[in-house]
Amino acid sequence: MNLMSMTGFARASGEGLGYRWVVEAKSVNAKGLEVRVKLPGTLDSIDIELKRRAGLMLKRGTLFVNINLDRGEASEGFSINEERLAALVALAGRYDGTKGVAPARLDGLLMVRGVIDFADEAPDGDTLDALGNAVLASVDEALKALVEARSDEGGRLAMVLATQLDDITRLTGEAETLANDRTEQMITRFKGQVEKMLGGEKPVADERLAQEIVLLAVKADIREELDRLGSHIEEARRLMADEGPVGRRLDFLCQEFNREANTLCSKSGDTALTRVGVELKTVIDQFREQIQNIE
């Protein structure tokens, strides 16, 4: 089975051009595809291309992409304000030997605001383009890993759904057996009810009784519902073996499953059949709950 989940998480990182970056991609359930991107201002130019690439790899789900960008250690240039440092050294020297005053240390003086100026110049256009392409390569890596994570989760979901379909198949078979067995029981019960109502008076003509039994049997007949349930089961198995997104079609099929199960319960008129119908509806609800996570 080739089902794809809509939930997953992946991470990729890289460095170059004096920068380090981390790309995190997370997806959750959604009716369509929505891509939400959080970028540092330096990388605003890749927003549209990033969303385009995401759309090529994913079809449904809300995708959150978060990119953190930091200057590499080698790129962190700085300069020391010699005049300010000298003034601080002179000031500290005035207190040398003062009781209760610890001698000034260089590391402490360097921490004073304004002594060290860090350079944080914006990269030029060529560097920005190269940086954007490098980060997009990491985005591709994260998206590929996300698709693999969604595929793995889809495989686990497929096993759960297959088991639930087996349960639906089993319960449909039980309902069919009960429906076949109850025909004679229904006729016997109906005749007994008629005789009880008449209380020994002139019995109803066999022809008239047969007509009523036929009408009753038609109203209570669930063969069409059982046939449609069987068809829906076959279609569900076919969809689960298909390539590509099938979540919406499976969700629609669940609605059809529910419709037939509800009709079966309303027509049952039998405790055992009602029990099977209720159990069938429960499994269908569980099946549909899992379907909500399928792409």
N, C-alpha and C positions, 0 to 999 in steps of 0.2 A: 504494500500500500504506500502511496506517495503523498499522504496528507502533510500539510504544513501548518504548524501552530502560528498564532499571531503574537505570542509572547516570547521574549528572549532578551538577552543582554550580551554585549561584546565590548571589547576594549582593545585599542591599538595605540602605539606610541612611536615617536620618532624624534630625530634631532638633526640639525644641520643649519647652515647659514647663520650660526650664532644663536639659534633658538632650540628649545625643547618643547614638545607638545604631546598632549594625551587626548585621544578621541574616545568618547564613550557613546555607545549606541544602545538604546533600550526601546523595546516596542511592546505595546499592550493592545487589547481588543478594540476594534472600532468597525463601524459599518463600511467605511471606505478607507482610503489612504490619506493620512495627514502627517506632514513632516514638520516638526518644530525644531529649530536650530538655535543654539546659543553659541555665538561667536565673539571672540575679542575684536575690538574695532580694527585691528591690523588686518584681519582676515575677512572683512565684510564683503570683499569682492568675490569670494567663492560661494556665497550663499545660494545663488541660483543654480550654479553647476552642481553643488552638493545635492540639492533637492532633485535635480534631474537624474543624477546617478542613483539616488535612493528609489526613485520611481521605476527605474529599469529593473531593480532587484526585488522590490516588494510590491505587492498588489493591494493588500489590505492591512489595517492596523494603524495606530498612532505611533509614529516614530519620533523619539527624542534623541537629538544628537547634541552633545556638549563637548566643546573643544577648549581645552586650557592651553595657553601659550605662555612660555616663560623665556626670558633671556638666558642663554647659556652662560656658564661661569666665565668662559674665555672672552665673552663679548661685553662683560660688565666693566667698562672703562671708568676710571674715576680720577679726580685730581684733588690735591690737598691745598687748602687755602693757607699758604705759609704765613701770611701776615696775621691771620686770626690765631693760628696755632702758636706763633711766637708771642702774641699778646697774652694768651692763656698761660704759657710757660712762665712768662715774666710775672704774671699775677700770682701764679702758684708759688713762685720763688719768694715772694714777699712774705709768705706764711710758713716758710721752712723753719722748723724748730719751734713753731708755736705749739704750746701744750694743748693736747686734745685734738690737734689737726693732723691727720695722716698725710704723708708726703704724696704729692700728685703723681699719678702713673700715666704713661703715654696712652695706654689703651683707653683709660677714662677720658683723657683730653680729646682723643679722636672721636669719641662718641658725642661730643658736644655738637649741637646742630650748627651747620655751616662750615665746620672744619673740613669735612669731606664732601665734595660735590660729585655725584654719580652721573655719568653721561648716559642719556637715554634718547639718542637721536633716532628719528623715524627712518626706517630703511627707504632706499630709493625705489623707483618703479620697477627696475629689473629684479631687484632683490625681493620685492613684494610678489612679483609674478612667480619667481622660482620658489619662494616660500609657500605660496598658495598651492602650486602643483605638488610640492612635497607633502603638504598636509592632506591634500585630496587623495594622494596615494595611500596614506594611513586611513583615510575615510573608507576607501575601497576595501582595505584589509579588514576594518571593523565591520563593514556591511557584509562582507563574505562570511566572517565568523558568526555574525548575527543570523544569517540565513541558515548556516549549519546548525546553530543552536535551536532555531525554530523548527528545522527539519527533524532534529533529534526528539524534540518535544512532540512534534507531530506523529512520530513513530510510536511514542508511548500512548498518545491519544488514540491512535488507530487500533491498538490492541484493546483498549477499554471499549471503544465503539463496536469493535467486532464481537466482543463478549455480549454487549447489550443487544446487538442485532440477533445474536443467537438466542438470547432470552425472549426477544419479541417473536422470533420464529417458533420457539417452543410453546409460548403462550397462545399463539395463533393456532397451533396444532391442537392444543388442549381445548380451545374454544370450539374448534371444528368437531372434535370428538363429542363434546357435550351437546353441541347443536344437533348432531345426528341422533344421539341417544334420546333426546328429549321429545322428539316428535310423537312417539307412541305415548309417552308420559303425559304430554299436553292433551292428546285426544282423550285419554282415559280420565284425566282430571276434569276436562271440560264436560264430558258426558256425566260424570258424577255431580258436578255443580248444577247442571240442567235438571237432573232427576231430583236433586235436593230441593231446588226451587219449585218444581211442579208438585212435589209432595204427594205422589201417588196418582195424580190426575192423568188424563190421557197423554201418553208419551208423544213427543215431537216426532213427526214423520222423519224417516231415515234420510230422505232426500234433503229436507230442510236442515237437518242436523249436519249433513255432509257439507252443505253450502256454508254454514257458519264455521265449521272446522277449517274449511279452505280459506275463508277470510281471515280467520285467526292465525292460521299458519303463514299466510302471506305477510301479515303485519309483523309477525315475530321472526320471519326468515332473516338470517344474518349471513347467508351465503355470499351475497354481493360484497358485504363489508369484509368478509374473510378473504375473498378473491382479491379485492383491492389492497388489503394489507399484504398479501403475498406479493403482489406486483410492486408495492412500495419497498418491500424488503429487497427484492431483486434490484430495483433502481438504486437503492442506497448502497448496496454492495458494488454495483457498477461505478457509481460516482466515487466511492472510496478508492477504487483502483485507477481512476483517471489521473492524468497529469494536469497540473494547473490548479487554480483556485476553485474549490467546490463548496466552500462554506455556506454561501448564500443559498445554493440549490439544495443542500442538505437541510438547511433551516426551513425552507419552504416545504420540503418533503416531511419534516417533523409535524408541520401543521396538518398535512394530509393524514399522517398517522393518528394524530389526536382526534381528527374528525371521525375517522372510522371507529376508533376505540370508544368515543362518546356515544356514537350511534349504537354500537354493540351493547353497551351498558343499558341504554334506554330501551332496547328491544329484548333484553335477556329474559325477564320474568322468571328467573331461576336463580336460586342462591349461589349455586356452584359456578354458574356462568358469570354472574355478577362479580363474584370474587376474582375470577380470571380477568374480567374486564378491568377491574380496579387495579389489579397487579400490572396489567398491560399498560394502563395509563401512567402508572408510577415509573415503569422502565422507560417509557417514551419520554417522560419529563426529564429523566436522568440523561437520556441520549441527547435531548435537545440542549441541555445545560452544557454538555461537553462540546457540542457543535458550535456554540458561541465563540469558542476559542480557535476555530479552524479558519484558515485564510480562504 
